[in-house]
Amino acid sequence: MSTSGPSFALVGSGAVASALAPRWCERGARLVGLASRDRAGAARLATSCGALDVEVREHARELALGCELLLLAVPDAQIVPVAQELAQSGASAALFAHASGAVPSAALAPLATGGAALAAIHPLLALPPGRTAAIDWANAHFGLEGDARAVELARGWVERLGARSFAVRPDAKALYHAAAVLASNDLVALLAEAQRCLHVAAPEAPPSALLSLAESALRALRERDGAAVQALSGPLVRGDLGTVREHLAAFDRLALDGGEAERLREVYVALLRAALPLAELARGEAERRDGALRELEQELARSRSRGGEPRA
């Protein structure tokens, strides 16, 4: 571990702390303090950082130290009480930050003394428990929220990871976090729904078959710098309404218990509606010529006004 790099301390030793701390230490920062109720997990984290001389504390109020960054990597509901504990501990930092995507940096207000900056440093990373996959830091992004000085300080810590960052409006944290959930948690849920359909249609097909397809779609999106219109493929882009209607008919025939078939159909139709504007742009002149997607839009609108979805 470096003995001269910037210093940081952590409250929490879970997935976020375990992803960020070793990377910071690997790139020259120094872990100088760590508080966690999971003493064994915290000890392992300190060891992974090469911080063998760091004494793990159980409570944030025991972190009476000074450092350049003190990061609260704790559940959202604990941010305010932990900030209040730290305010009583005598801990000081140039930047106090938390790692929540939904909670504003203002939750750290008890720590706004002595000129300390307050920020949120949220990793746009899927970090499930027991994560083993290596992080692609060069393509990782962090959402930063706080005043201009806090965001600038936070950006330096993200750059130390070798990652990228952007500022988030303080009054739009909930919307920002909803976007993150749509692109990660909900993507996992969507693939689980697709796997249910695949299991009925092809019981021998491995789940990895759809994962490979999803990865290829994401690759196409990345290769086009996130331009969804250019990356979209499939029957909508071809104006193939017959295939879409066959899909809907297949859901009608699907025999699953507990309303599962209806739920799968609702998910399909909701995403169909979301894809239509993109597909219209992707089709361009062909759509202006044949109006295929406008026809489907009208079918969906008529069915919604009747209180249902289009039936094949």
ZAMARGU-4260 file (C-alpha; in steps of 0.2 Angstrom, whole numbers, plus 5000, padded with zeros to 4 digits):
<rodrens>
0) 5000/5000/5000 | 5006/5018/4996 | 5012/5028/5011 | 5010/5045/5002 | 4995/5044/4991
5) 4978/5052/4996 | 4969/5045/5011 | 4952/5038/5013 | 4941/5030/5026 | 4925/5019/5024
10) 4910/5016/5034 | 4903/4999/5027 | 4912/4984/5020 | 4899/4977/5008 | 4898/4976/4989
15) 4902/4994/4985 | 4916/4996/4998 | 4923/4980/4992 | 4923/4985/4974 | 4930/5003/4976
20) 4943/5002/4991 | 4955/4989/4983 | 4955/4998/4967 | 4959/5014/4975 | 4973/5006/4985
25) 4980/4997/4970 | 4981/5014/4961 | 4990/5023/4975 | 4977/5029/4988 | 4978/5024/5007
30) 4965/5016/5017 | 4967/5024/5034 | 4950/5020/5043 | 4936/5007/5042 | 4920/5005/5052
35) 4908/4990/5050 | 4897/4979/5060 | 4903/4965/5049 | 4920/4964/5058 | 4926/4949/5048
40) 4921/4956/5031 | 4929/4972/5035 | 4945/4963/5041 | 4946/4954/5024 | 4943/4971/5015
45) 4957/4979/5024 | 4968/4964/5020 | 4964/4965/5001 | 4969/4984/5002 | 4986/4979/5010
50) 4980/4990/5025 | 4986/4978/5038 | 4989/4992/5051 | 4971/4998/5050 | 4961/4994/5065
55) 4943/4990/5061 | 4930/4999/5071 | 4912/4993/5074 | 4904/5010/5075 | 4906/5026/5064
60) 4907/5036/5080 | 4924/5028/5083 | 4932/5035/5067 | 4940/5050/5075 | 4952/5053/5061
65) 4957/5065/5047 | 4957/5060/5029 | 4954/5067/5012 | 4938/5056/5008 | 4927/5048/5020
70) 4914/5037/5011 | 4898/5030/5018 | 4895/5014/5009 | 4879/5009/5019 | 4861/5006/5015
75) 4851/5022/5011 | 4841/5021/5028 | 4857/5022/5038 | 4865/5037/5029 | 4858/5050/5040
80) 4861/5041/5057 | 4878/5037/5052 | 4882/5055/5047 | 4875/5061/5064 | 4887/5048/5072
85) 4902/5054/5062 | 4898/5072/5067 | 4900/5067/5085 | 4916/5057/5082 | 4928/5071/5078
90) 4931/5064/5061 | 4936/5077/5048 | 4938/5075/5029 | 4940/5087/5014 | 4925/5077/5006
95) 4912/5067/5015 | 4902/5057/5003 | 4889/5043/5002 | 4887/5030/4988 | 4868/5030/4986
100) 4860/5034/4969 | 4843/5039/4977 | 4848/5049/4992 | 4854/5068/4990 | 4870/5073/4997
105) 4861/5085/5008 | 4858/5070/5019 | 4876/5072/5025 | 4872/5090/5032 | 4878/5086/5049
110) 4895/5084/5042 | 4896/5101/5034 | 4908/5109/5046 | 4926/5115/5044 | 4923/5118/5026
115) 4920/5100/5022 | 4912/5096/5005 | 4897/5084/5003 | 4894/5073/4989 | 4886/5057/4982
120) 4897/5046/4973 | 4886/5032/4965 | 4893/5018/4955 | 4883/5013/4939 | 4888/4996/4942
125) 4879/4979/4945 | 4886/4973/4962 | 4876/4958/4968 | 4882/4949/4984 | 4896/4937/4980
130) 4901/4946/4964 | 4916/4938/4956 | 4917/4946/4939 | 4930/4959/4936 | 4924/4976/4933
135) 4928/4985/4917 | 4934/5001/4925 | 4937/5010/4908 | 4919/5009/4904 | 4912/5011/4921
140) 4902/5027/4925 | 4898/5036/4941 | 4884/5048/4945 | 4890/5063/4956 | 4879/5075/4965
145) 4883/5090/4976 | 4889/5107/4974 | 4902/5112/4961 | 4917/5110/4973 | 4911/5093/4980
150) 4908/5086/4962 | 4925/5092/4957 | 4933/5083/4972 | 4922/5067/4969 | 4927/5067/4951
155) 4946/5066/4956 | 4942/5050/4966 | 4932/5042/4951 | 4947/5046/4940 | 4958/5037/4952
160) 4948/5022/4949 | 4951/5024/4930 | 4932/5027/4927 | 4921/5040/4921 | 4909/5052/4929
165) 4895/5065/4926 | 4885/5077/4937 | 4867/5073/4943 | 4854/5087/4946 | 4851/5086/4965
170) 4832/5088/4962 | 4832/5073/4950 | 4840/5060/4960 | 4825/5049/4961 | 4823/5050/4942
175) 4842/5046/4939 | 4841/5031/4951 | 4825/5025/4942 | 4835/5025/4925 | 4849/5015/4934
180) 4836/5002/4940 | 4828/5001/4923 | 4845/4997/4915 | 4851/4984/4928 | 4838/4977/4940
185) 4824/4978/4928 | 4835/4971/4914 | 4838/4955/4924 | 4820/4954/4928 | 4816/4955/4909
190) 4828/4942/4905 | 4820/4931/4918 | 4803/4933/4909 | 4811/4929/4892 | 4819/4913/4900
195) 4801/4908/4905 | 4795/4909/4888 | 4810/4900/4881 | 4808/4886/4893 | 4791/4883/4887
200) 4796/4884/4869 | 4812/4875/4870 | 4815/4865/4886 | 4832/4860/4882 | 4839/4877/4878
205) 4851/4884/4891 | 4848/4901/4899 | 4865/4906/4892 | 4857/4906/4875 | 4847/4922/4879
210) 4861/4929/4888 | 4872/4928/4873 | 4858/4937/4863 | 4856/4951/4876 | 4875/4953/4876
215) 4875/4955/4857 | 4861/4968/4858 | 4871/4978/4871 | 4887/4976/4860 | 4878/4983/4846
220) 4872/4998/4856 | 4889/5001/4863 | 4897/5001/4846 | 4884/5014/4841 | 4888/5025/4856
225) 4871/5021/4864 | 4861/5027/4849 | 4846/5015/4852 | 4838/5019/4835 | 4854/5013/4826
230) 4855/4997/4836 | 4837/4992/4836 | 4833/4976/4826 | 4819/4963/4824 | 4801/4963/4817
235) 4797/4981/4821 | 4811/4988/4811 | 4806/4977/4797 | 4788/4983/4798 | 4783/4964/4801
240) 4766/4966/4810 | 4762/4948/4806 | 4776/4942/4817 | 4771/4953/4831 | 4753/4947/4830
245) 4759/4929/4830 | 4769/4934/4846 | 4753/4940/4854 | 4743/4925/4849 | 4757/4914/4857
250) 4754/4922/4873 | 4736/4920/4872 | 4739/4901/4870 | 4752/4900/4884 | 4746/4889/4898
255) 4754/4895/4914 | 4747/4895/4932 | 4743/4910/4943 | 4741/4923/4929 | 4759/4921/4923
260) 4755/4921/4905 | 4745/4937/4906 | 4759/4945/4915 | 4772/4940/4902 | 4760/4947/4889
265) 4758/4963/4898 | 4777/4965/4899 | 4779/4961/4880 | 4765/4974/4876 | 4773/4987/4887
270) 4790/4985/4879 | 4782/4985/4862 | 4774/5002/4865 | 4791/5008/4871 | 4800/5002/4855
275) 4788/5009/4843 | 4795/5027/4842 | 4812/5020/4840 | 4807/5008/4827 | 4798/5022/4817
280) 4814/5032/4817 | 4824/5017/4812 | 4812/5013/4797 | 4813/5031/4791 | 4807/5031/4773
285) 4799/5014/4773 | 4788/5019/4788 | 4782/5035/4779 | 4778/5024/4764 | 4768/5010/4771
290) 4764/5016/4789 | 4765/4999/4796 | 4770/5004/4814 | 4757/5018/4814 | 4744/5004/4811
295) 4750/4994/4825 | 4750/5010/4836 | 4732/5012/4832 | 4728/4994/4836 | 4736/4997/4853
300) 4727/5013/4856 | 4710/5005/4852 | 4713/4990/4863 | 4718/5002/4877 | 4702/5012/4875
305) 4692/4996/4877 | 4702/4992/4893 | 4712/4978/4886 | 4727/4973/4874 | 4726/4968/4856
310) 4721/4950/4854 | 4727/4941/4838
</rodrens>
